[in-house]
Amino acid sequence: MTHAQLVSKAVEWLRRYGCGIILSEQACVSGEVPDAIGWKGACRSVVVECKLSRADFLADRAKPFRQNPELGLGCERWYLTPAGLLSADDLPRYWGLLESRAGKLRVAVKASRYNQRTPTGVLYEMNLLLASLRRVEVRIEPRTITEFLKWKNRMVEYNGGSYPAGLLRAEQENNPHLNTFPRLISRTDRLKPLAGLSSEHRNLSGDDSKRVFQEG
């Protein structure tokens, strides 16, 4: 079993777990590079970290965003390891454990439903998503992302104003992120330290910036 194979299994598991958007091994400005991260409906994020050895796990545990979980990504957090590598006592608080044995995954320790993501984590996740979108834009230049997303409109134009057979309208596509919406809460309801962010980000002001997303 290689790390790449574990990551591939993590991505497959996140898809089965209900995540509509999944990214693997993409970096954000905090320095965290989740092996796999997915977003379910209501913007609930799920992180899976893949570890092949105990030494790898201990090295991960020493990173700043593990020492201070409020800086980390993910409402819900899991480790994925070969069977028998870790026990429940090894896990950080609220984390779950997935084990791989004979090519199959099983839940060894269920992750808590407690939302571990703080306002800081929301900003870091936004940064990861924007950085990933920018990479896409660079790769499809000179087209823009908007042009790429609207390719179906051009197909309709070419087809005399109707959708070609087998092509779904945008509103018919399976997109869980348009079916549910996160509950909005006041920052004062759950204010967490925004360590590691610039003073501009820490000193949010104005009506639009006094509310943050939290899964409902």
C-alpha positions in Angstrom: 0.0 0.0 0.0 1.4 3.4 -1.0 0.4 6.9 0.2 -1.0 7.7 -3.2 -3.3 4.6 -3.0 -4.5 5.6 0.5 -5.3 9.1 -0.8 -7.2 7.6 -3.7 -9.2 5.5 -1.2 -9.9 8.6 0.9 -11.3 10.4 -2.2 -13.5 7.5 -3.0 -14.7 7.3 0.6 -15.5 11.0 0.7 -17.6 10.6 -2.5 -19.6 7.8 -0.8 -19.8 9.9 2.3 -21.8 12.5 0.4 -19.2 15.1 -0.5 -20.0 16.9 -3.8 -16.6 18.7 -4.1 -13.4 16.9 -3.3 -9.8 18.1 -3.5 -6.7 16.1 -2.7 -3.2 17.3 -1.8 -4.0 21.0 -2.4 -2.3 23.7 -0.3 -3.7 26.8 1.5 -1.9 29.8 2.9 -1.7 28.3 6.4 0.6 25.6 5.2 -1.9 22.8 5.6 -2.1 20.5 2.7 -4.9 18.0 3.4 -4.5 14.6 1.8 -8.2 14.8 0.9 -10.9 17.3 1.8 -14.6 17.3 0.7 -17.6 19.5 1.2 -21.0 18.1 1.9 -24.3 20.0 1.7 -24.6 23.1 4.0 -20.8 23.7 3.4 -19.8 21.0 5.9 -16.2 20.1 5.3 -14.6 16.7 5.9 -10.8 16.2 6.1 -9.0 12.9 5.7 -5.4 12.6 6.5 -3.6 9.4 5.2 -0.8 8.0 7.3 1.3 4.9 6.4 3.4 4.8 9.5 3.3 5.8 13.2 6.3 8.1 12.5 4.3 9.9 9.8 1.3 10.3 12.2 3.5 11.7 15.0 5.1 14.2 12.5 1.6 15.3 11.5 0.6 15.7 15.1 3.4 18.2 15.7 2.3 20.6 13.0 1.0 24.1 14.1 -2.5 23.5 12.9 -2.7 20.2 14.9 -1.2 21.7 18.0 -3.8 24.5 17.7 -6.8 22.8 16.1 -8.6 26.1 15.7 -6.3 26.9 12.8 -7.1 23.6 11.0 -9.4 22.8 8.1 -12.5 20.6 8.4 -15.7 20.6 10.4 -15.1 16.8 10.6 -11.6 15.2 10.7 -10.4 11.7 10.1 -7.2 9.7 9.8 -6.9 6.9 7.3 -4.3 4.3 8.1 -3.5 0.6 7.5 -5.4 -1.6 10.0 -3.9 -1.7 13.5 -1.6 1.3 13.1 -3.5 3.6 15.5 -5.9 3.1 18.4 -8.6 5.4 19.7 -6.3 6.7 22.4 -3.9 8.0 19.8 -6.4 10.2 18.1 -6.8 14.0 18.8 -10.1 14.9 20.4 -13.2 14.6 18.1 -11.2 12.9 15.3 -12.3 9.7 13.6 -10.3 6.7 12.3 -10.7 4.9 9.0 -8.7 1.6 8.5 -7.7 0.0 5.3 -7.5 -3.8 5.2 -7.4 -6.0 2.1 -8.3 -3.1 -0.1 -11.5 -2.2 1.9 -12.1 0.7 4.3 -13.9 0.4 7.6 -14.8 3.0 10.3 -12.7 2.0 13.3 -13.5 5.1 15.4 -16.4 7.4 14.4 -15.6 11.1 14.2 -17.6 13.4 16.4 -20.4 15.5 14.8 -19.0 18.5 16.7 -18.1 21.2 14.2 -14.3 21.7 14.7 -14.1 24.4 12.0 -13.7 28.0 13.4 -14.0 31.3 11.5 -10.3 31.0 10.9 -10.7 27.6 9.3 -13.5 29.0 7.1 -11.1 31.6 5.7 -8.4 29.1 5.2 -10.8 26.8 3.3 -11.9 29.7 1.2 -8.2 30.4 0.4 -7.7 26.7 -0.6 -10.7 26.8 -2.9 -9.7 30.1 -4.5 -6.1 28.9 -5.0 -7.4 25.7 -6.6 -9.7 27.6 -8.9 -6.8 29.9 -9.9 -4.8 26.8 -10.9 -7.7 25.7 -13.0 -7.9 29.1 -14.7 -4.2 29.1 -15.5 -4.6 25.7 -17.1 -7.5 26.6 -19.3 -6.3 30.0 -20.4 -7.1 31.9 -22.6 -10.6 30.7 -21.6 -12.0 31.9 -18.3 -13.7 29.7 -15.7 -17.0 31.4 -16.5 -16.6 30.5 -20.1 -15.8 26.9 -19.2 -18.9 26.7 -17.0 -21.1 28.1 -19.7 -20.0 25.6 -22.5 -23.5 24.1 -22.4 -25.0 27.4 -23.4 -22.8 27.3 -26.6 -24.0 23.7 -27.2 -27.6 24.9 -27.1 -26.8 27.7 -29.6 -25.1 25.2 -31.9 -28.1 22.9 -31.6 -30.7 25.5 -32.7 -31.8 26.5 -29.2 -32.4 23.1 -27.7 -30.3 20.8 -25.5 -28.7 17.9 -27.3 -29.9 14.4 -26.3 -28.3 13.2 -23.1 -27.2 16.7 -22.0 -28.7 17.9 -18.7 -29.7 21.4 -18.1 -27.6 23.1 -15.4 -30.6 23.1 -13.0 -31.0 19.4 -13.5 -27.4 18.6 -12.5 -26.8 16.9 -9.1 -25.4 19.7 -7.0 -25.9 19.3 -3.3 -24.4 22.8 -2.6 -27.4 24.4 -4.3 -29.9 22.3 -2.4 -29.0 23.2 1.2 -27.6 26.4 2.8 -25.6 26.8 6.0 -27.1 28.5 9.0 -25.9 32.0 9.5 -24.7 33.0 12.9 -23.4 36.1 14.4 -19.6 36.3 15.0 -20.3 37.1 18.7 -22.1 33.7 19.0 -19.0 31.8 18.3 -15.9 34.0 18.1 -12.6 32.1 17.9 -9.1 33.6 17.8 -8.0 34.4 14.3 -4.3 33.7 14.9 -2.2 33.7 11.8 -4.3 36.1 9.8 -3.5 39.7 8.9 -4.8 42.6 11.0 -7.1 43.4 8.1 -8.8 39.9 8.4 -8.8 40.0 12.2 -10.6 43.4 12.3 -13.6 42.6 10.3 -16.2 45.3 10.2 -19.4 46.2 8.4 -22.8 44.4 8.3 -21.6 42.0 5.6 -18.6 40.8 7.6 -20.3 40.3 10.9 -21.7 37.0 9.8 -19.9 33.8 9.0 -21.0 30.4 7.6 -21.5 27.5 9.9 -23.1 24.2 9.0 -26.6 23.8 10.3 
